[in-house]
C-alpha cells in the first residue's frame, strides 16, 4: 500500500529472484531441522561457493578457455565447496558428537573467514557475458533459467521427503533417534547425507546469486541462515524435529522473500530488515510452542 510498484510484474519477478536462493537454503535446512538438527553454515556456504565459482571462471576465461567449459568448471568448484562443508558438518555431528548448533557455527565462521581472506573483502568480477545472460534472461517476464532449475529441485526434494524411504528415515530420526536406531536405520550415515544435501543446495544458491549479479560477492549470503530458518519455521517445520512438510517451507520462503522485497521498496535499510526476519522466527516458534502445549492439554 505504501509503494504501489510492489504489485507490478517487475516486482513479482524480483521477488521470485530473491525467493530462489532462500528456497534452496531452506530446502536443505528443512531436511536438517526435521532430523532434529540445525545448519547455521548455509549463508556462509552460499557466499564462499559464489566466490569460488567466480574465481575459477575468471581464471579460466583469462586463460582462453571456452566460456561453456569455463562456466562448467566454476559450477563444479562451487558444488565441491558445498559438498565438502556438508561433509565436515556431518562428521562433526556424527563422529565428533558436537551439537549441530556448535558444529555448523564453527563451519560458518571458517567459511566466512575463508571468503574474506581469498577475496580481500572485494567482489570478484571478470565473468564472461554468458554468465549474465544465463542469470538474467527472462521468460514470460518473470522466469529465468536458474529459477526454473530451483523449481525442479523443489519438486524432486518434495518427492524425496514425502514419497521415499529416505524421507521416512528423516522423519523417524527427528521423532525419536533411539527408536530409529532400533528399527534398523543407520542414523549416523543418514545424518551425513542430510548435512551434505544442505551444503550442496547452499552452494547451488551461491551459483544462483553469482549468475544473477555476474560477480562473486563476499557479502552474499550474509544472514542467509536466518532467512532459511525463518522460511522453515514460518512454513510449519517444527524446530524440535520430526514434523513439517516441504510445501510449507516453500510458502514460508515466499513469505520471507515477499516481506524483504517490500521492505526494500519502502526504503527500510538492510540492518533493520534482519530485525524483521528475527521477529518472524520468534513469532513462528512461539506459535509452534503454543500449538504443542495445546496438543498436550
C-alpha positions as CSV (number, residue, x, y, z in Angstrom):
1,X,0.0,0.0,0.0
2,X,2.9,2.4,0.7
3,X,4.5,1.7,-2.7
4,X,2.1,0.6,-5.5
5,X,5.1,-0.7,-7.5
6,X,5.1,-3.7,-5.2
7,X,2.1,-5.1,-7.2
8,X,3.8,-4.8,-10.6
9,X,5.0,-7.7,-12.7
10,X,8.6,-6.5,-12.4
11,X,8.3,-6.5,-8.6
12,X,6.9,-10.1,-8.7
13,X,9.8,-11.1,-10.9
14,X,12.3,-9.6,-8.4
15,X,10.5,-11.4,-5.5
16,X,11.0,-14.7,-7.3
17,X,14.6,-13.9,-7.9
18,X,15.0,-13.2,-4.2
19,X,12.9,-16.3,-3.3
20,X,15.1,-18.7,-5.3
21,X,18.3,-18.7,-3.1
22,X,16.3,-18.6,0.1
23,X,14.3,-21.6,-1.1
24,X,17.4,-23.6,-1.9
25,X,18.9,-23.0,1.5
26,X,15.5,-23.6,3.2
27,X,15.1,-27.0,1.4
28,X,18.4,-28.2,2.9
29,X,17.5,-26.6,6.2
30,X,14.2,-28.5,6.2
31,X,15.9,-31.8,5.9
32,X,18.3,-30.9,8.7
33,X,15.6,-29.5,11.1
34,X,13.3,-32.5,10.6
35,X,16.1,-34.7,11.9
36,X,16.3,-32.5,15.0
37,X,19.4,-30.5,13.9
38,X,20.2,-27.0,12.6
39,X,22.6,-25.7,10.0
40,X,24.0,-22.2,10.6
41,X,26.6,-22.5,7.8
42,X,24.3,-22.2,4.8
43,X,24.6,-18.5,4.3
44,X,28.4,-18.6,4.6
45,X,28.5,-21.6,2.2
46,X,26.4,-19.5,-0.3
47,X,29.0,-16.7,-0.2
48,X,32.1,-19.0,-0.4
49,X,30.6,-21.1,-3.2
50,X,29.7,-18.0,-5.3
51,X,33.2,-16.6,-4.8
52,X,34.8,-19.9,-5.7
53,X,32.8,-20.1,-8.9
54,X,33.7,-16.5,-9.8
55,X,37.4,-17.0,-9.2
56,X,37.5,-20.3,-11.3
57,X,35.5,-18.8,-14.1
58,X,37.6,-15.6,-14.2
59,X,40.9,-17.6,-14.2
60,X,39.8,-20.0,-16.9
61,X,38.3,-17.2,-19.0
62,X,41.6,-15.2,-18.8
63,X,43.4,-18.4,-19.9
64,X,41.4,-18.5,-23.1
65,X,39.1,-21.4,-22.1
66,X,35.8,-21.7,-23.9
67,X,33.1,-19.9,-22.0
68,X,30.9,-23.1,-21.7
69,X,33.8,-25.1,-20.2
70,X,34.8,-22.2,-18.0
71,X,31.3,-21.9,-16.6
72,X,31.1,-25.7,-16.1
73,X,34.4,-25.6,-14.2
74,X,33.0,-22.8,-11.9
75,X,29.8,-24.7,-11.2
76,X,31.9,-27.8,-10.3
77,X,34.1,-25.7,-7.9
78,X,31.0,-24.3,-6.2
79,X,29.4,-27.7,-5.8
80,X,32.6,-29.1,-4.4
81,X,32.7,-26.4,-1.7
82,X,29.2,-27.2,-0.6
83,X,29.8,-30.9,-0.6
84,X,33.0,-30.6,1.5
85,X,31.4,-28.3,4.0
86,X,28.4,-30.5,4.3
87,X,30.7,-33.5,4.8
88,X,32.6,-31.7,7.5
89,X,29.3,-30.7,9.2
90,X,28.2,-34.3,9.1
91,X,31.4,-35.6,10.5
92,X,31.4,-33.1,13.4
93,X,27.9,-34.1,14.3
94,X,28.1,-37.8,13.9
95,X,31.8,-38.6,14.7
96,X,33.0,-35.9,17.0
97,X,29.5,-35.7,18.6
98,X,29.2,-31.9,18.6
99,X,25.8,-30.4,18.9
100,X,24.6,-29.3,15.4
101,X,24.4,-25.7,16.6
102,X,28.1,-25.7,17.6
103,X,29.3,-27.7,14.6
104,X,27.7,-25.6,12.0
105,X,28.5,-22.4,13.8
106,X,32.2,-23.4,13.6
107,X,32.0,-24.1,9.9
108,X,30.1,-20.9,9.3
109,X,33.0,-19.0,10.8
110,X,35.6,-20.9,8.8
111,X,33.7,-20.3,5.5
112,X,33.2,-16.6,6.2
113,X,36.8,-16.1,7.1
114,X,38.0,-18.0,4.1
115,X,35.7,-16.0,1.8
116,X,37.1,-12.7,3.2
117,X,40.7,-13.9,3.1
118,X,40.7,-15.1,-0.6
119,X,38.8,-12.0,-1.9
120,X,40.3,-9.3,0.4
121,X,36.7,-8.3,1.0
122,X,36.1,-7.1,-2.6
123,X,33.9,-8.5,-5.3
124,X,35.3,-11.0,-7.8
125,X,34.4,-9.7,-11.3
126,X,35.6,-10.7,-14.8
127,X,32.7,-13.0,-15.7
128,X,32.0,-13.7,-19.4
129,X,28.8,-12.2,-20.8
130,X,27.3,-15.7,-20.9
131,X,27.0,-15.6,-17.1
132,X,24.9,-12.5,-17.1
133,X,22.7,-13.9,-20.0
134,X,22.1,-17.2,-18.1
135,X,21.2,-15.4,-14.9
136,X,19.1,-12.5,-16.2
137,X,17.4,-13.6,-19.4
138,X,13.7,-13.7,-18.5
139,X,11.0,-15.9,-19.9
140,X,7.3,-14.9,-19.5
141,X,8.6,-11.7,-17.9
142,X,9.4,-13.3,-14.5
143,X,11.2,-16.6,-15.0
144,X,15.0,-17.2,-15.6
145,X,16.9,-20.4,-16.3
146,X,18.2,-20.6,-12.7
147,X,14.7,-20.1,-11.3
148,X,13.4,-23.0,-13.4
149,X,16.2,-25.1,-12.0
150,X,15.1,-24.2,-8.5
151,X,11.6,-25.2,-9.3
152,X,12.8,-28.6,-10.5
153,X,15.0,-29.1,-7.3
154,X,12.0,-28.2,-5.2
155,X,9.8,-30.8,-6.8
156,X,12.5,-33.5,-6.5
157,X,13.2,-32.7,-2.9
158,X,9.4,-32.8,-2.1
159,X,9.2,-36.2,-3.7
160,X,12.2,-37.5,-1.8
161,X,11.0,-36.2,1.6
162,X,7.3,-37.3,1.2
163,X,7.5,-40.4,-1.0
164,X,10.7,-42.3,-0.3
165,X,12.3,-44.4,2.4
166,X,15.0,-41.6,2.8
167,X,12.2,-39.2,3.7
168,X,10.6,-41.6,6.2
169,X,14.0,-42.2,7.8
170,X,14.5,-38.4,8.1
171,X,11.2,-38.0,10.0
172,X,12.0,-41.1,12.1
173,X,15.3,-39.7,13.3
174,X,13.7,-36.4,14.2
175,X,10.8,-38.0,16.0
176,X,12.9,-40.5,18.1
177,X,16.6,-41.1,17.3
178,X,16.8,-44.1,19.6
179,X,13.7,-45.8,18.1
180,X,15.0,-45.1,14.6
181,X,18.3,-47.0,15.5
182,X,16.3,-49.9,17.0
183,X,14.2,-50.0,13.8
184,X,17.4,-50.5,11.8
185,X,18.1,-47.0,10.5
186,X,21.8,-46.1,10.2
187,X,21.3,-42.8,11.9
188,X,24.9,-41.5,11.5
189,X,25.1,-42.3,7.8
190,X,21.7,-40.7,7.2
191,X,22.7,-37.6,9.1
192,X,25.9,-37.4,7.0
193,X,23.8,-37.4,3.8
194,X,21.3,-34.8,5.2
195,X,24.1,-32.3,6.0
196,X,25.7,-32.9,2.6
197,X,22.4,-32.2,0.9
198,X,22.2,-29.0,2.9
199,X,25.7,-28.0,1.9
200,X,25.2,-28.7,-1.8
201,X,21.9,-26.9,-2.0
202,X,23.5,-23.8,-0.3
203,X,26.3,-23.9,-3.0
204,X,23.6,-24.0,-5.7
205,X,22.1,-20.9,-4.1
206,X,25.6,-19.3,-4.3
207,X,25.7,-20.1,-8.0
208,X,22.2,-18.6,-8.5
209,X,23.3,-15.3,-6.8
210,X,26.6,-15.3,-8.9
211,X,24.7,-15.8,-12.2
212,X,22.3,-13.0,-11.2
213,X,25.0,-10.5,-10.2
214,X,27.7,-11.5,-12.7
215,X,30.3,-11.3,-9.9
216,X,31.2,-13.1,-6.7
217,X,30.5,-11.0,-3.6
218,X,31.9,-11.9,-0.2
219,X,28.8,-10.3,1.3
220,X,26.5,-12.7,-0.4
221,X,24.7,-15.0,1.9
222,X,25.1,-12.8,5.0
223,X,22.1,-13.5,7.1
224,X,21.1,-16.3,4.8
225,X,20.9,-18.8,7.6
226,X,18.3,-16.6,9.4
227,X,16.2,-16.4,6.2
228,X,16.4,-20.2,5.7
229,X,15.4,-20.9,9.3
230,X,12.6,-18.3,9.1
231,X,11.3,-19.9,5.9
232,X,11.2,-23.4,7.6
233,X,9.7,-22.1,10.8
234,X,7.0,-20.0,9.2
235,X,6.2,-23.0,7.0
236,X,5.4,-25.1,10.0
237,X,8.6,-27.1,10.3
238,X,9.0,-28.0,14.0
239,X,12.3,-26.8,15.3
240,X,12.1,-29.8,17.7
241,X,12.3,-32.2,14.8
242,X,10.1,-34.8,13.2
243,X,7.3,-32.6,11.9
244,X,6.7,-30.5,8.8
245,X,6.2,-30.5,5.1
246,X,8.4,-29.1,2.3
247,X,5.3,-27.4,0.8
248,X,5.1,-25.3,4.0
249,X,8.8,-24.4,3.7
250,X,8.1,-23.2,0.1
251,X,5.3,-21.0,1.3
252,X,7.5,-19.7,4.2
253,X,10.3,-18.9,1.8
254,X,7.9,-17.0,-0.5
255,X,6.5,-15.0,2.5
256,X,10.1,-14.2,3.7
257,X,11.2,-13.0,0.2
258,X,8.0,-11.0,-0.2
259,X,8.4,-9.2,3.1
260,X,12.0,-8.4,2.5
261,X,11.2,-7.2,-1.0
262,X,8.5,-4.9,0.3
263,X,10.8,-3.5,3.0
264,X,13.3,-2.7,0.2
265,X,10.7,-0.9,-1.8
266,X,9.7,1.3,1.1
267,X,13.3,2.2,1.9
268,X,14.0,0.1,5.0
269,X,17.7,-0.2,5.5
270,X,19.3,-3.8,5.3
271,X,20.2,-3.9,9.0
272,X,16.6,-3.2,10.0
273,X,15.4,-6.0,7.6
274,X,17.3,-8.5,9.8
275,X,15.2,-7.3,12.8
276,X,12.1,-8.2,10.9
277,X,13.4,-11.7,9.9
278,X,14.4,-12.3,13.6
279,X,10.9,-11.3,14.7
280,X,9.3,-13.6,12.2
281,X,11.4,-16.5,13.5
282,X,10.4,-15.7,17.1
283,X,6.7,-15.4,16.2
284,X,6.8,-18.7,14.3
285,X,8.5,-20.6,17.1
286,X,6.1,-19.1,19.6
287,X,3.1,-20.3,17.6
288,X,4.7,-23.8,17.4
289,X,5.2,-23.8,21.2
290,X,1.6,-22.8,21.8
291,X,0.4,-25.5,19.4
292,X,2.5,-28.1,21.2
293,X,1.2,-27.0,24.6
294,X,-2.4,-27.1,23.4
295,X,-1.9,-30.6,21.9
296,X,-0.6,-31.9,25.3
297,X,-3.6,-30.4,27.0
